[in-house]
Amino acid sequence: MKNIFVLVKQVPDTETKIIPKADGSYVEVTNIKWIMNPYDEFAVEQSLLIKTAFPECNVTVVRVGTVSDNECLRTAMAMGADDAILVESEGLIDSFTTAKAIKGAIEKSGRTPDLILSGKQAIDDDALQVPQLLAGLMNLPSVSVVVGFEVAGNVVKLKREVEGGSIEIYELNAPLVVACNKGLNTPRYASLPGIMKAKKKPLAQYKLSDVGVSASDTKVKYHGFQLPPEKPAGKKFDAMDDAKAGAIVKDVVGLLRNEAKVI
């Protein structure tokens, strides 16, 4: 293994209050606290574990997004990644465009990937598409929801979680794309020396046009962002009077069946 690329996405902190724009085109981003997508942390950690076993590996983190805040790229480099690539995109782009931009960025680096790692999904859009789309564009095998990882030379043995708690086992030759799930490892924290070193590590920046992406690549357009409707106020019942208990139970069951539709 010589070249590992890790896909990272910058997402709003789960405690951030999301406010849609007035025109519904997206959400207001001015006051959002951005973090690395939590699932991507497992991908970064896995790349560093492999680098420990194969010190000659070069780990590159790749992100598509705004230039204004590169916190997640710097965090990944502070954890131990060697360098980073940012593809500048100020607007909201779909999964296909993102995957094509990443493909172009990897090719622009001049290094042939032995392994491409990512999180299984991003917590903001939950699309679960970019790793698979990238694998299709690069004609590489892909395994998602991975919870077990072993490398022996050019052979990668993976454990994949499926419904019902069952585990599928795959054995593939590199190169390939792997989407990592929670439980694969325990991501490390960035150390103070790592944070200082990250400031000096290379960060290449490209525009979408530099990596072969144009407006015609967009497959999905977004509009109508809005908050979900507020939940109606709950209903209270006074069941302290035993004489009324039967009628109250009947009312509650009726509401659960006819309004909540849970029974």
BAFI-3210 file (N, C-alpha, C; in Angstrom, 3 decimals, decimal comma, padded with zeros to 6 digits):
// residues 263
n [1|2|3|4|5|6|7|8|9|10|11|12|13|14|15|16|17|18|19|20|21|22|23|24|25|26|27|28|29|30|31|32|33|34|35|36|37|38|39|40|41|42|43|44|45|46|47|48|49|50|51|52|53|54|55|56|57|58|59|60|61|62|63|64|65|66|67|68|69|70|71|72|73|74|75|76|77|78|79|80|81|82|83|84|85|86|87|88|89|90|91|92|93|94|95|96|97|98|99|100|101|102|103|104|105|106|107|108|109|110|111|112|113|114|115|116|117|118|119|120|121|122|123|124|125|126|127|128|129|130|131|132|133|134|135|136|137|138|139|140|141|142|143|144|145|146|147|148|149|150|151|152|153|154|155|156|157|158|159|160|161|162|163|164|165|166|167|168|169|170|171|172|173|174|175|176|177|178|179|180|181|182|183|184|185|186|187|188|189|190|191|192|193|194|195|196|197|198|199|200|201|202|203|204|205|206|207|208|209|210|211|212|213|214|215|216|217|218|219|220|221|222|223|224|225|226|227|228|229|230|231|232|233|234|235|236|237|238|239|240|241|242|243|244|245|246|247|248|249|250|251|252|253|254|255|256|257|258|259|260|261|262|263]
n.u [000,844|000,641|-000,579|-003,166|-006,355|-008,595|-011,922|-013,508|-016,103|-017,447|-019,689|-022,681|-022,508|-024,203|-025,666|-026,190|-028,364|-030,488|-031,365|-033,467|-032,805|-034,356|-035,392|-035,588|-033,599|-031,407|-029,738|-029,092|-025,743|-024,028|-023,742|-023,204|-021,713|-019,094|-018,133|-016,061|-017,566|-018,911|-018,797|-016,757|-014,555|-013,918|-012,947|-010,656|-009,159|-008,796|-007,177|-004,855|-004,145|-003,492|-001,333|000,459|001,105|002,124|004,476|005,380|003,182|001,220|-001,060|-003,810|-006,206|-009,376|-011,585|-014,674|-015,945|-016,644|-014,280|-013,964|-013,801|-011,725|-011,623|-012,056|-010,263|-007,792|-007,989|-007,924|-005,325|-003,954|-004,466|-002,877|-002,749|-001,039|-001,254|-003,522|-006,415|-008,436|-011,387|-012,806|-016,040|-018,632|-021,369|-024,347|-023,980|-024,761|-024,637|-023,494|-022,004|-020,221|-018,838|-017,647|-016,002|-014,227|-013,025|-011,675|-009,941|-008,326|-007,074|-005,757|-003,843|-001,815|-001,156|-001,660|-004,398|-004,309|-006,093|-009,258|-010,920|-013,882|-016,539|-019,568|-021,807|-023,006|-023,929|-025,562|-027,055|-027,581|-027,312|-025,818|-024,361|-022,040|-019,504|-020,119|-020,822|-018,406|-016,769|-017,976|-017,457|-014,689|-014,299|-013,902|-013,964|-016,349|-017,139|-019,455|-020,563|-018,695|-017,248|-015,103|-011,619|-008,852|-005,549|-003,376|-000,618|-001,450|-004,012|-007,234|-009,254|-012,541|-015,159|-018,591|-021,462|-024,815|-028,448|-030,220|-028,086|-026,227|-023,053|-021,218|-018,457|-015,787|-013,220|-010,835|-008,769|-006,614|-006,713|-009,489|-012,720|-013,794|-016,372|-016,743|-018,039|-019,510|-017,878|-015,826|-013,316|-011,615|-011,583|-008,752|-007,730|-006,677|-003,382|-001,560|001,087|000,546|-001,416|000,055|001,912|000,185|-000,406|001,648|001,551|001,032|-001,636|-003,536|-005,416|-008,177|-010,320|-013,706|-013,764|-011,118|-010,873|-012,340|-015,135|-018,343|-021,206|-023,127|-022,896|-024,466|-027,002|-029,102|-031,210|-031,700|-034,312|-036,740|-036,136|-037,097|-038,168|-039,307|-042,815|-044,069|-044,547|-047,786|-049,349|-049,172|-051,650|-053,370|-054,553|-056,688|-056,350|-056,803|-059,176|-060,808|-063,293|-063,526|-061,581|-061,899|-063,247|-061,344|-059,164|-060,322|-060,585|-057,872|-056,836|-058,369|-057,351|-054,666|-055,043|-056,545|-055,584|-052,743|-052,080|-050,606|-051,304]
n.v [-001,197|002,110|004,590|006,197|007,526|009,622|010,442|013,301|015,137|018,297|019,066|020,390|020,885|018,671|019,951|022,398|025,059|024,947|027,078|027,768|029,448|032,516|032,337|029,647|028,196|027,002|026,470|028,881|029,634|031,154|031,277|028,687|025,985|024,106|020,709|017,744|015,199|012,687|009,879|009,907|010,220|007,677|006,617|008,192|007,463|004,721|004,812|005,807|003,794|001,826|003,098|003,005|000,316|000,127|002,073|003,446|004,430|007,059|009,307|010,995|013,469|014,338|016,863|018,333|021,495|024,648|027,383|028,928|027,711|025,338|023,446|020,659|019,395|020,278|019,163|016,409|016,232|016,983|014,781|012,966|012,585|012,993|015,003|017,255|017,816|020,270|020,806|023,505|024,611|026,635|026,563|024,508|021,215|018,174|014,570|013,119|015,058|015,753|013,297|013,078|015,305|014,580|012,346|013,642|015,226|013,336|012,212|014,496|014,757|013,104|010,685|007,217|005,654|003,206|002,584|003,843|005,557|006,253|007,708|005,886|007,390|010,804|012,919|015,058|015,090|012,397|010,758|008,550|007,966|008,960|007,418|005,027|006,010|007,208|004,928|003,653|005,519|005,349|002,779|000,783|-001,807|-001,807|-001,602|-001,195|000,089|-000,970|-002,806|-004,213|-004,704|-005,804|-005,940|-007,498|-007,355|-006,884|-007,594|-007,137|-007,731|-007,615|-006,885|-006,661|-005,055|-006,137|-006,132|-007,238|-007,875|-009,579|-010,547|-009,940|-011,213|-010,048|-010,489|-008,828|-007,620|-004,803|-001,952|-000,388|000,876|001,819|002,149|003,301|002,231|003,021|001,701|000,397|001,256|003,245|006,559|008,694|011,517|014,738|015,647|018,240|018,733|017,563|019,270|021,609|020,749|020,259|022,709|023,238|021,346|020,209|021,659|021,325|023,256|023,281|024,420|023,603|023,438|022,871|020,210|018,925|019,261|020,474|022,696|021,210|018,677|018,369|016,555|016,724|019,218|021,465|022,758|024,624|024,361|023,852|024,064|021,255|020,806|022,096|020,002|019,089|020,181|018,053|015,776|015,656|013,500|013,016|010,576|009,893|009,408|006,543|005,800|006,944|005,786|003,664|004,918|006,799|005,218|004,086|006,391|007,086|004,851|005,068|007,479|006,747|004,835|006,117|008,764|008,983|006,624|004,324|001,904]
n.w [000,000|-000,975|-001,550|000,037|-000,019|001,660|002,068|003,226|004,819|005,638|008,096|009,702|013,237|015,437|017,393|016,404|015,581|012,950|010,304|007,665|004,516|003,440|000,847|000,564|-000,693|000,488|003,630|006,232|006,647|008,085|010,937|011,641|013,371|012,282|011,776|011,373|009,475|011,470|010,769|008,926|010,497|011,377|009,026|008,588|010,845|010,314|008,062|009,200|010,955|009,120|007,947|010,039|010,018|007,473|006,873|004,648|003,365|001,951|003,180|002,089|002,550|001,251|000,281|-000,751|-001,029|000,659|000,750|002,952|005,491|006,642|008,617|009,065|007,330|008,336|010,856|010,246|009,221|011,485|013,039|011,763|008,989|005,837|003,841|002,099|000,002|-001,374|-003,086|-004,427|-003,825|-003,743|-003,769|-003,178|-004,025|-005,825|-005,121|-007,270|-008,667|-006,661|-006,329|-008,864|-008,796|-006,763|-007,925|-010,049|-008,536|-007,250|-009,498|-010,347|-008,421|-009,199|-008,134|-007,917|-006,487|-003,902|-002,039|-001,159|001,270|003,161|005,158|005,919|005,382|005,244|007,943|007,471|004,976|004,655|002,379|001,417|-000,975|-002,319|-001,989|-003,427|-005,941|-006,681|-006,802|-008,973|-011,033|-011,114|-011,730|-009,750|-007,225|-004,497|-001,059|001,527|004,777|006,612|009,247|010,077|009,461|007,695|006,488|004,257|002,639|-000,636|-000,358|000,929|003,657|004,614|006,943|006,821|007,966|008,064|007,799|010,722|012,257|011,173|009,692|006,807|004,953|003,061|000,656|-001,030|-003,730|-003,677|-005,897|-004,084|-002,948|000,239|002,536|005,722|008,910|012,122|014,969|013,750|014,572|017,060|016,832|017,072|019,100|018,009|018,666|020,434|019,335|016,854|015,847|015,498|013,573|011,464|010,382|008,680|006,736|003,333|001,455|-001,178|-003,520|-005,667|-008,293|-009,303|-012,071|-012,592|-012,028|-013,882|-013,731|-014,549|-014,872|-016,173|-015,167|-012,975|-011,459|-009,717|-008,410|-005,752|-003,698|-001,790|000,985|004,291|007,727|009,623|010,399|013,509|016,336|017,455|020,515|023,369|024,730|027,798|030,389|033,109|035,219|037,811|039,055|039,745|038,816|036,387|034,890|033,005|030,843|030,144|029,342|027,089|025,488|025,131|023,766|021,453|020,381|019,934|017,986|015,909|015,508|016,124|014,949|015,675|016,651]
ca.u [000,000|001,439|-001,390|-004,509|-007,132|-009,718|-012,917|-014,095|-017,110|-017,678|-021,135|-023,040|-022,553|-025,565|-026,351|-026,396|-029,741|-030,540|-032,370|-033,501|-032,768|-035,686|-035,876|-035,685|-032,582|-030,499|-029,847|-028,153|-024,503|-023,159|-023,480|-023,122|-020,455|-018,812|-017,292|-015,871|-018,617|-018,446|-018,446|-015,475|-013,501|-013,511|-012,156|-009,339|-008,451|-008,390|-006,031|-003,674|-003,774|-002,798|-000,040|001,333|001,581|002,857|004,955|005,612|001,903|000,899|-002,490|-004,307|-007,635|-009,975|-012,878|-015,309|-016,748|-016,279|-012,905|-013,967|-013,483|-011,134|-011,333|-011,998|-009,017|-006,710|-008,149|-007,436|-003,864|-003,460|-004,552|-001,747|-002,729|000,157|-001,584|-004,960|-006,869|-009,750|-012,009|-013,642|-017,417|-019,350|-022,793|-024,774|-023,895|-025,320|-023,683|-022,760|-021,018|-019,196|-018,028|-016,838|-014,977|-013,232|-012,276|-010,769|-008,921|-007,387|-006,269|-004,923|-002,732|-000,756|-000,880|-002,658|-004,856|-004,398|-007,272|-010,034|-011,763|-014,843|-017,586|-020,660|-022,777|-022,851|-025,062|-026,436|-028,024|-027,854|-027,543|-025,146|-024,184|-020,761|-018,505|-020,514|-020,720|-016,974|-016,289|-018,468|-016,739|-013,295|-014,313|-013,281|-014,909|-016,740|-017,829|-019,917|-020,979|-017,611|-016,973|-013,887|-010,655|-007,533|-004,746|-002,218|-000,064|-002,386|-005,325|-007,985|-010,360|-013,490|-016,406|-019,651|-022,661|-026,075|-029,623|-030,372|-026,859|-025,341|-021,805|-020,705|-017,003|-015,302|-011,768|-010,620|-007,469|-006,575|-007,394|-010,927|-013,333|-014,380|-017,151|-016,572|-019,151|-019,219|-017,457|-014,643|-012,159|-011,846|-010,781|-007,876|-007,817|-005,498|-002,497|-001,069|002,136|-000,081|-002,095|001,092|002,469|-000,830|-000,375|002,712|001,376|000,509|-003,072|-003,749|-006,763|-008,597|-011,701|-014,429|-013,351|-009,768|-010,961|-013,200|-016,556|-019,047|-022,602|-023,932|-022,771|-025,446|-028,162|-030,167|-031,279|-032,376|-035,101|-037,809|-035,697|-037,960|-038,173|-040,496|-043,861|-043,973|-045,432|-048,909|-049,232|-049,647|-052,924|-053,265|-055,763|-056,711|-056,761|-056,773|-060,502|-060,997|-064,587|-063,391|-060,425|-062,296|-063,541|-060,087|-058,409|-060,978|-060,220|-056,455|-056,697|-058,933|-056,407|-053,502|-055,408|-057,125|-054,781|-051,314|-051,985|-049,509|-051,827]
ca.v [000,000|003,337|005,803|006,101|008,763|009,582|011,467|013,897|016,174|019,201|019,080|021,161|020,201|018,184|020,868|023,676|025,400|025,128|028,047|027,836|030,770|033,067|031,869|028,195|027,581|026,218|026,933|029,931|028,985|032,137|030,996|027,245|025,411|022,995|019,633|016,645|014,198|011,661|008,613|010,080|010,079|006,267|006,421|008,791|006,612|003,472|005,106|005,995|002,464|001,170|003,784|002,481|-000,995|000,344|003,454|004,123|004,937|008,483|009,491|012,284|013,694|015,094|017,472|019,240|022,441|026,059|027,721|029,751|026,978|024,033|022,845|019,193|018,993|020,510|018,171|015,132|016,304|016,993|013,389|012,238|012,529|013,658|016,200|017,402|018,447|020,919|021,232|024,628|024,637|027,535|026,248|023,167|020,330|016,851|013,491|012,759|016,115|015,599|012,125|013,384|016,254|013,815|011,571|014,563|015,672|012,217|012,148|015,704|014,588|012,368|009,443|006,171|005,188|001,790|002,459|005,068|005,363|007,311|007,287|005,226|008,413|012,088|013,072|016,176|014,709|010,953|010,267|007,253|007,793|009,392|006,350|004,099|006,728|007,348|003,611|003,431|006,398|004,932|001,353|000,083|-002,479|-000,980|-002,264|-000,174|-000,307|-001,865|-002,768|-004,978|-004,349|-006,427|-005,776|-008,378|-007,048|-006,229|-008,187|-006,491|-008,548|-006,687|-007,353|-005,706|-005,261|-006,140|-006,134|-008,376|-008,103|-010,519|-009,999|-010,476|-011,100|-009,869|-010,491|-008,192|-007,044|-003,356|-000,832|-000,470|001,938|001,260|003,103|002,816|002,393|003,129|000,434|-000,116|001,610|004,391|007,673|009,379|012,975|015,431|016,130|019,607|018,726|017,264|020,487|022,530|020,217|020,330|024,040|023,280|020,275|020,716|021,654|021,752|023,753|023,300|024,782|022,511|023,358|022,288|018,752|018,396|019,321|021,640|022,816|020,176|017,422|018,339|015,699|017,056|020,606|021,536|023,958|024,411|023,981|024,378|023,293|020,402|021,459|021,867|018,961|019,633|020,012|016,764|015,749|015,128|012,861|012,865|009,206|009,658|008,948|005,174|005,672|007,438|005,137|002,905|005,835|007,439|004,222|003,986|007,591|007,015|003,833|005,638|008,452|006,030|004,120|006,955|009,968|008,643|005,453|003,470|000,583]
ca.w [000,000|-001,051|-001,563|000,590|-000,060|002,599|001,766|004,427|004,575|006,750|008,342|010,901|014,525|015,691|018,299|015,716|015,216|011,499|009,856|006,195|003,899|003,171|-000,452|000,590|-001,557|001,341|005,008|006,585|007,081|008,741|012,352|011,865|013,829|011,391|012,292|010,438|009,531|012,417|010,125|008,247|011,489|011,372|007,815|008,835|011,809|009,662|007,186|010,041|011,445|008,003|007,784|011,088|009,559|006,221|007,034|003,359|002,853|002,002|003,432|001,605|002,793|000,145|000,622|-001,712|-000,250|000,688|001,116|004,163|006,714|006,327|009,912|009,065|006,679|009,292|011,921|009,731|009,149|012,863|013,502|011,202|007,525|005,305|003,078|001,860|-001,242|-001,311|-004,341|-004,026|-004,299|-002,841|-003,765|-002,806|-005,193|-005,559|-004,854|-008,480|-008,924|-005,625|-006,662|-010,046|-008,367|-006,012|-008,925|-010,719|-007,590|-007,080|-010,721|-010,382|-007,482|-009,867|-007,424|-008,132|-005,170|-003,556|-001,185|-000,933|002,442|003,487|006,071|005,183|004,994|005,923|008,843|007,100|003,940|004,754|001,015|001,235|-002,408|-002,893|-002,162|-004,483|-007,221|-006,979|-007,219|-010,331|-011,957|-011,212|-012,073|-008,642|-006,336|-003,355|000,052|002,463|006,137|007,028|010,688|010,326|008,412|007,769|005,273|004,128|001,325|-001,547|-000,109|002,008|004,156|005,220|007,536|006,514|008,772|007,322|008,666|011,608|013,008|010,493|009,154|005,546|004,865|001,692|000,468|-002,329|-004,025|-003,890|-005,224|-003,867|-002,154|001,455|003,328|007,088|009,828|013,545|015,546|013,061|015,385|017,949|016,302|018,016|019,162|017,487|019,732|020,237|018,305|015,571|015,397|015,035|012,326|010,411|009,765|007,676|005,758|002,049|001,189|-002,570|-003,766|-007,064|-008,591|-009,940|-013,474|-012,639|-011,892|-014,938|-013,389|-015,085|-014,419|-016,821|-014,421|-011,887|-011,702|-008,777|-007,967|-004,460|-003,407|-000,813|002,324|005,350|008,950|009,753|011,194|014,943|016,839|018,232|021,965|023,861|025,444|029,155|030,904|034,559|035,483|039,246|039,473|039,273|038,145|035,012|034,271|031,824|029,742|029,732|028,585|025,790|024,723|024,778|022,728|020,230|019,838|019,427|016,782|014,836|015,246|016,058|014,050|016,109|016,982]
c.u [000,881|000,601|-002,808|-005,155|-008,339|-010,651|-013,498|-015,077|-017,268|-019,187|-021,438|-022,985|-024,001|-026,356|-026,610|-027,870|-029,778|-031,687|-032,352|-033,370|-034,179|-036,266|-035,968|-034,636|-031,593|-030,724|-028,827|-026,902|-023,612|-022,775|-023,389|-021,740|-020,220|-017,889|-017,025|-017,024|-018,154|-018,067|-017,104|-014,299|-012,998|-012,636|-010,748|-008,523|-007,963|-007,195|-004,747|-003,205|-003,018|-001,417|000,955|001,938|002,432|003,363|005,190|004,343|001,826|-000,614|-002,897|-005,791|-008,171|-011,344|-013,358|-016,185|-016,189|-014,836|-012,854|-013,541|-012,995|-010,802|-011,179|-010,744|-007,836|-006,776|-007,594|-005,915|-003,253|-003,510|-003,399|-001,710|-001,581|-000,140|-003,075|-005,209|-008,251|-010,197|-013,040|-015,027|-018,228|-020,832|-023,071|-024,760|-024,352|-024,222|-022,861|-021,663|-019,880|-018,266|-017,120|-015,712|-013,862|-012,380|-011,251|-009,636|-007,871|-006,485|-005,309|-003,708|-001,551|-000,402|-002,016|-003,105|-004,806|-005,664|-007,930|-011,012|-012,718|-015,730|-018,725|-021,695|-022,423|-024,103|-025,966|-027,473|-028,378|-028,044|-026,941|-024,852|-022,757|-019,741|-018,836|-020,428|-019,259|-016,402|-016,731|-017,715|-015,291|-013,159|-013,568|-014,341|-015,182|-017,458|-018,202|-020,299|-019,968|-017,297|-015,741|-012,927|-009,332|-006,826|-003,566|-001,654|-001,056|-003,823|-005,978|-009,165|-011,280|-014,669|-017,455|-020,912|-023,909|-027,227|-029,700|-029,132|-025,909|-024,114|-021,460|-019,193|-016,587|-013,785|-011,483|-009,170|-007,596|-006,250|-008,903|-011,386|-014,037|-015,090|-017,271|-017,767|-018,645|-018,862|-016,233|-013,388|-012,568|-010,981|-009,982|-008,182|-006,537|-004,675|-002,057|000,082|001,562|-000,777|-001,085|001,686|001,486|-000,805|000,658|002,561|000,723|-001,010|-003,274|-005,200|-007,037|-010,022|-012,375|-013,999|-011,969|-009,811|-012,004|-014,681|-017,165|-020,498|-023,477|-023,857|-023,822|-026,666|-029,364|-030,077|-032,143|-033,158|-036,114|-037,337|-036,601|-037,882|-039,401|-041,543|-043,701|-044,969|-046,581|-048,715|-049,797|-050,963|-052,738|-054,610|-055,623|-057,263|-056,752|-058,094|-060,759|-062,296|-064,495|-062,294|-060,789|-062,545|-062,265|-059,241|-058,993|-060,615|-058,766|-056,226|-057,239|-058,004|-055,174|-053,810|-055,777|-056,286|-053,300|-051,069|-050,769|-049,989|-052,949]
c.v [001,248|004,599|005,533|007,481|008,600|010,753|011,996|014,984|017,005|019,365|019,937|020,298|019,831|019,102|022,225|023,877|025,743|026,072|028,090|029,280|031,215|032,562|030,345|027,475|026,716|026,681|028,049|029,296|029,904|031,731|029,499|026,866|024,149|021,982|018,624|015,666|013,038|010,331|008,702|009,958|008,627|005,958|006,996|007,910|005,326|003,683|005,237|004,675|001,686|001,780|003,321|001,143|-000,888|001,788|004,193|004,718|006,464|008,615|010,901|012,390|014,624|015,603|018,332|020,179|023,838|026,257|028,337|029,012|025,577|023,249|021,327|018,681|019,152|019,510|016,823|015,125|016,352|015,596|012,563|012,108|013,383|014,956|016,206|018,067|019,031|021,253|022,296|024,555|025,461|027,189|024,833|022,291|018,928|015,798|013,130|013,782|016,024|014,445|012,404|014,359|015,535|012,979|012,460|015,022|014,582|012,098|013,328|015,564|013,869|011,056|008,450|005,615|003,671|001,538|003,825|004,776|006,539|006,817|006,678|006,225|009,709|012,331|014,244|015,777|013,214|010,298|008,873|006,968|008,012|008,251|005,403|004,747|006,874|006,022|003,296|004,252|005,938|003,443|000,526|-000,684|-001,616|-001,827|-001,184|-000,791|-001,302|-001,682|-003,592|-004,830|-005,048|-006,247|-006,729|-008,189|-006,280|-006,714|-007,515|-007,387|-007,654|-007,429|-006,263|-006,059|-005,191|-006,237|-007,402|-008,706|-009,099|-009,802|-010,719|-010,264|-011,058|-009,906|-009,994|-007,760|-005,538|-003,084|-001,060|000,714|001,297|002,375|002,569|003,142|002,547|001,752|-000,158|000,109|002,729|005,547|008,375|010,873|013,564|015,959|017,557|019,652|018,454|018,484|021,486|022,064|020,373|021,661|024,133|022,205|020,805|020,595|022,219|022,191|023,813|023,829|023,600|022,331|022,721|020,767|018,159|018,401|020,609|021,626|021,707|018,826|017,282|017,521|016,088|018,531|020,668|022,843|023,610|023,923|024,637|023,481|022,401|021,106|021,132|020,797|019,596|019,357|018,652|016,873|015,070|014,557|012,698|011,484|008,868|009,111|007,566|005,004|006,094|006,700|004,393|003,790|006,485|006,477|004,088|005,169|007,526|006,011|004,353|006,633|007,770|005,324|005,070|008,178|009,625|007,473|004,584|002,097|000,220]
c.w [000,000|-000,921|-001,055|000,518|000,865|002,288|003,065|004,015|005,835|006,916|009,565|012,154|014,835|016,621|017,659|015,373|013,732|011,134|008,334|005,707|003,547|001,856|-000,535|-000,234|-000,782|002,775|005,237|007,184|007,917|010,153|012,661|012,386|013,011|012,059|011,169|010,591|010,415|011,783|009,401|009,217|011,543|010,150|007,990|009,769|011,161|008,747|007,999|010,655|010,362|007,809|008,849|010,665|008,297|006,208|005,726|002,770|002,949|002,136|003,040|001,894|001,710|000,572|-000,537|-000,914|-000,283|001,148|002,510|005,417|006,361|007,589|009,833|008,357|007,632|010,443|011,474|009,649|010,541|013,472|012,950|009,699|006,992|004,573|002,773|000,518|-000,995|-002,717|-003,972|-004,672|-003,315|-002,742|-003,297|-004,047|-004,818|-005,427|-006,085|-008,770|-007,918|-005,954|-007,858|-009,690|-007,608|-006,961|-009,625|-009,823|-007,365|-008,300|-010,808|-009,469|-008,126|-009,186|-007,661|-006,793|-005,034|-002,745|-001,037|000,198|002,617|004,614|005,270|004,704|005,705|006,758|008,459|006,047|003,958|003,387|000,777|-000,237|-002,901|-003,025|-003,313|-005,860|-007,639|-007,466|-008,643|-011,351|-012,171|-011,541|-011,022|-007,847|-005,109|-002,323|001,071|003,805|006,731|008,509|011,059|009,162|008,673|006,432|005,323|002,735|000,485|-001,339|001,101|002,378|004,975|005,833|007,371|007,295|007,901|008,315|009,504|012,405|012,369|009,929|007,851|005,518|003,395|001,695|-000,936|-002,478|-004,191|-005,368|-005,078|-003,021|-000,970|002,225|004,752|007,984|011,259|014,096|014,887|013,901|016,344|017,465|017,397|018,052|018,572|018,652|019,428|019,231|016,914|014,981|014,841|013,706|011,168|009,685|008,650|006,601|004,488|001,948|-000,212|-002,750|-005,266|-007,165|-009,267|-011,393|-013,618|-012,618|-012,842|-014,648|-013,938|-014,589|-014,995|-016,096|-013,330|-012,283|-010,847|-008,405|-006,707|-004,323|-002,323|000,546|003,364|006,579|008,991|010,598|012,676|015,372|017,629|019,719|022,387|024,609|026,797|029,598|032,417|034,889|036,964|039,775|038,873|038,497|036,679|034,228|032,997|030,626|029,215|028,906|027,179|024,898|024,247|023,659|021,402|019,571|019,248|018,107|015,632|014,517|015,099|015,093|014,388|016,564|016,025]
res [m|k|n|i|f|v|l|v|k|q|v|p|d|t|e|t|k|i|i|p|k|a|d|g|s|y|v|e|v|t|n|i|k|w|i|m|n|p|y|d|e|f|a|v|e|q|s|l|l|i|k|t|a|f|p|e|c|n|v|t|v|v|r|v|g|t|v|s|d|n|e|c|l|r|t|a|m|a|m|g|a|d|d|a|i|l|v|e|s|e|g|l|i|d|s|f|t|t|a|k|a|i|k|g|a|i|e|k|s|g|r|t|p|d|l|i|l|s|g|k|q|a|i|d|d|d|a|l|q|v|p|q|l|l|a|g|l|m|n|l|p|s|v|s|v|v|v|g|f|e|v|a|g|n|v|v|k|l|k|r|e|v|e|g|g|s|i|e|i|y|e|l|n|a|p|l|v|v|a|c|n|k|g|l|n|t|p|r|y|a|s|l|p|g|i|m|k|a|k|k|k|p|l|a|q|y|k|l|s|d|v|g|v|s|a|s|d|t|k|v|k|y|h|g|f|q|l|p|p|e|k|p|a|g|k|k|f|d|a|m|d|d|a|k|a|g|a|i|v|k|d|v|v|g|l|l|r|n|e|a|k|v|i]
***
